[in-house]
């Protein structure tokens, strides 16, 4: 992860998104291959996380040093967090402490005359900044097409908004189609990945979005789908407690509910 400057010398700089493990330490992940762990990921010691009060999902820039093995790199000094100085970052209000209000700014989804679907959404079910919404439909009814059109409409009409598409347990070819069809970031855990990867990518992506909101950015997250996320959490939990109708563990819906509830309009 060490960078090389124009003169060819090593300057030992590292950049990446912080993922924190259950044991308190973390790693800097990169967008390539959808933030999957790699042997070259920079290790972030727990004491560095505590010293700089780092939050999961933050974009970290800092200097590194060799670890216990020659191929390992450890983060030593944090220079910037989410594009700002460490002192500026520490003054940011945490996501859960931000004041939430009713959405009052409407997205314009209409783009070209031939795309009538987004025009109908504008007229019948307008979407505002901070709106939570579900698309409930039978299979093969055009749900995926609507998601793509919404993503491209917001990107075209509202360039100040960061649009992210999260695909969980999706077919690999569907992931490729999304990447080629939308002008937005696509983060995916395809159905050839294990359950723990589905769970990790879902959680990590939402933490990234919360950090962006803390920095004052408007973020839109389109998920396909909450049902698959709930299924992944249900399988990951196993038989851990009370089982509801359909064989769903009572705790399996906790994280999908939190993900859905993360959508909000922040005051200011």
C-alpha positions in Angstrom: 0.0 0.0 0.0 3.0 2.3 0.1 2.9 4.9 -2.7 5.6 6.0 -5.0 6.2 9.6 -5.9 7.2 10.9 -9.3 10.9 10.6 -8.6 10.5 6.9 -8.0 11.3 6.9 -4.2 9.0 5.4 -1.6 7.2 7.9 0.5 5.4 5.3 2.7 1.9 6.9 2.3 -1.2 4.8 2.5 -4.8 5.5 1.7 -8.0 3.5 2.3 -11.3 3.0 4.0 -11.0 1.8 7.6 -12.7 -1.5 8.6 -12.6 -2.3 12.3 -12.7 -5.9 13.5 -14.3 -7.3 16.6 -10.9 -7.4 18.3 -10.4 -3.6 18.0 -7.8 -3.4 15.3 -8.5 -2.7 11.7 -7.4 -2.6 8.0 -7.5 -0.1 5.2 -9.7 -1.5 2.4 -9.8 -0.2 -1.2 -12.7 0.0 -3.6 -11.1 -2.4 -6.1 -12.8 -5.8 -5.8 -15.5 -4.3 -3.6 -13.4 -3.8 -0.4 -12.6 -7.5 -0.1 -9.7 -8.3 2.2 -6.3 -8.6 0.5 -2.8 -9.6 1.9 -1.5 -6.1 1.0 -4.1 -4.2 3.1 -2.5 -1.9 5.6 -2.9 -3.0 9.3 -4.3 -0.4 11.7 -3.4 -1.1 15.3 -6.0 -0.7 18.0 -4.0 2.0 19.8 -3.9 4.1 16.6 -7.7 3.8 16.3 -8.1 4.9 19.9 -5.5 7.7 19.7 -7.1 9.3 16.7 -10.7 8.4 17.6 -11.2 6.8 14.2 -14.6 5.5 13.1 -15.3 2.6 10.8 -15.8 3.6 7.2 -13.6 6.7 7.3 -11.2 7.4 4.5 -7.7 7.4 6.1 -4.5 8.9 4.7 -1.3 8.4 6.7 2.2 7.1 6.9 3.1 3.5 7.4 6.0 1.4 8.6 7.0 -2.2 8.1 5.2 -4.7 10.4 6.3 -7.9 12.0 6.7 -9.5 8.6 8.5 -7.8 5.6 5.4 -7.9 3.5 3.2 -6.3 6.2 2.6 -2.5 6.5 1.3 -0.9 9.7 -0.3 2.5 9.9 1.8 4.7 12.1 0.6 8.3 11.8 -2.8 9.5 10.6 -2.5 12.7 8.6 -6.0 13.2 7.1 -9.4 11.7 7.8 -12.2 12.0 5.2 -10.2 14.7 3.4 -9.8 16.9 6.5 -7.2 17.3 9.3 -7.4 15.1 12.3 -8.5 18.1 14.5 -11.3 19.0 12.1 -12.4 15.4 12.0 -12.6 15.2 15.8 -15.0 18.1 15.9 -17.5 16.4 13.7 -20.8 15.4 15.3 -21.4 11.7 15.3 -24.1 10.3 12.9 -26.4 9.2 15.8 -26.3 12.7 17.4 -27.2 14.6 14.2 -30.7 16.3 14.3 -33.2 14.6 12.1 -36.1 16.4 10.4 -38.8 15.5 7.9 -37.6 15.5 4.2 -38.5 18.8 2.5 -36.2 18.9 -0.6 -37.5 16.9 -3.5 -35.4 15.0 -6.0 -36.2 15.6 -9.6 -36.1 12.2 -11.4 -37.5 13.2 -14.8 -34.7 13.1 -17.4 -35.6 12.4 -21.0 -39.1 12.1 -22.6 -38.8 8.4 -23.4 -38.2 7.5 -19.7 -41.7 7.8 -18.4 -41.1 5.7 -15.2 -39.2 8.4 -13.4 -41.7 11.0 -14.5 -44.5 9.0 -13.0 -42.5 8.6 -9.7 -42.2 12.4 -9.6 -45.9 12.8 -10.0 -47.3 10.0 -7.8 -44.6 9.0 -5.3 -42.0 11.9 -5.1 -38.8 11.1 -3.4 -37.1 13.7 -1.1 -33.7 13.9 0.5 -33.8 11.7 3.5 -36.8 9.6 2.3 -37.0 5.9 3.1 -38.6 3.8 0.4 -39.3 0.2 -0.5 -40.0 -1.2 -4.0 -42.4 -4.1 -3.4 -43.0 -6.1 -6.6 -43.2 -9.7 -7.9 -40.2 -11.1 -9.8 -39.5 -10.0 -13.4 -41.6 -6.9 -13.0 -38.9 -4.3 -13.6 -37.7 -3.5 -10.1 -34.0 -3.6 -11.2 -34.7 -1.3 -14.1 -36.4 1.2 -11.8 -33.4 1.2 -9.5 -31.0 1.9 -12.4 -33.2 4.7 -13.7 -33.4 6.3 -10.2 -29.7 6.1 -9.8 -28.9 7.7 -13.2 -31.6 10.4 -12.7 -30.2 11.6 -9.4 -26.7 11.5 -10.8 -27.8 13.6 -13.8 -30.1 16.1 -12.0 -28.3 16.4 -8.7 -24.5 16.3 -9.2 -24.0 17.4 -5.6 -25.4 14.0 -4.3 -23.2 10.9 -3.9 -25.1 7.9 -5.2 -24.1 4.4 -4.1 -25.7 1.1 -5.2 -25.4 -1.9 -2.8 -25.9 -5.3 -4.3 -26.1 -8.3 -1.9 -26.3 -12.0 -3.0 -26.7 -10.9 -6.6 -25.7 -12.8 -9.7 -22.2 -11.8 -11.0 -23.6 -10.9 -14.4 -26.1 -8.7 -12.8 -23.3 -6.9 -10.9 -21.5 -6.3 -14.2 -24.7 -5.0 -15.8 -25.2 -2.5 -12.9 -21.6 -1.3 -13.2 -22.0 -0.6 -16.9 -25.5 0.8 -16.6 -25.4 3.4 -13.8 -23.2 6.4 -13.3 -22.7 5.7 -9.6 -20.5 3.6 -7.3 -21.5 0.0 -7.2 -20.5 -2.1 -4.2 -21.4 -5.8 -4.5 -21.2 -9.1 -2.8 -22.3 -11.6 -5.5 -23.9 -14.9 -4.8 -20.6 -16.7 -5.3 -19.4 -15.2 -2.0 -20.1 -16.7 1.4 -22.6 -15.4 3.9 -20.1 -13.7 6.1 -19.0 -11.6 3.1 -22.6 -10.5 2.5 -22.9 -9.4 6.1 -19.6 -7.7 6.2 -20.1 -5.7 3.0 -23.6 -4.6 4.0 -22.4 -3.3 7.4 -19.2 -1.7 6.1 -21.0 0.1 3.2 -23.5 1.7 5.5 -20.7 2.8 7.9 -19.0 4.5 4.9 -22.2 6.3 4.1 -22.7 7.5 7.7 -19.2 8.9 7.7 -19.9 10.9 4.5 -23.1 12.3 6.0 -21.1 13.4 9.1 -18.9 15.4 6.8 -22.0 17.2 5.3 -22.4 15.2 2.1 -25.8 14.2 0.7 -25.8 10.4 0.0 -28.3 8.2 -1.7 -28.1 4.4 -1.2 -30.0 2.1 -3.4 -30.1 -1.5 -2.1 -30.9 -4.7 -4.0 -32.1 -6.0 -1.8 -33.1 -5.7 1.9 -34.6 -9.2 1.7 -31.3 -10.8 0.7 -29.5 -8.8 3.5 -32.1 -10.2 6.0 -31.6 -13.7 4.7 -27.8 -13.4 5.0 -28.0 -12.2 8.6 -30.5 -15.0 9.4 -28.1 -17.6 8.0 -25.2 -16.0 9.8 -26.9 -16.1 13.1 -28.1 -19.7 12.9 -30.3 -20.9 15.7 -29.5 -18.2 18.2 -32.9 -17.4 19.6 -36.6 -17.2 19.0 -37.7 -18.1 15.5 -40.5 -16.2 13.8 -42.9 -17.2 11.0 -41.0 -18.5 8.0 -38.0 -19.7 9.9 -36.5 -16.2 10.4 -34.6 -15.7 13.6 -36.0 -12.8 15.7 -32.6 -11.0 15.7 -32.0 -11.4 11.9 -34.1 -8.4 11.1 -32.3 -6.1 13.5 -29.5 -5.0 11.2 -31.7 -4.7 8.0 -34.0 -2.5 10.1 -31.1 -0.3 11.2 -29.9 -0.1 7.6 -33.3 1.0 6.5 -33.7 3.5 9.4 -30.3 5.1 8.5 -32.1 7.1 5.8 -32.9 10.5 7.2 -32.9 14.2 6.5 -30.3 16.0 8.6 -31.0 19.5 9.8 -28.7 22.2 8.3 
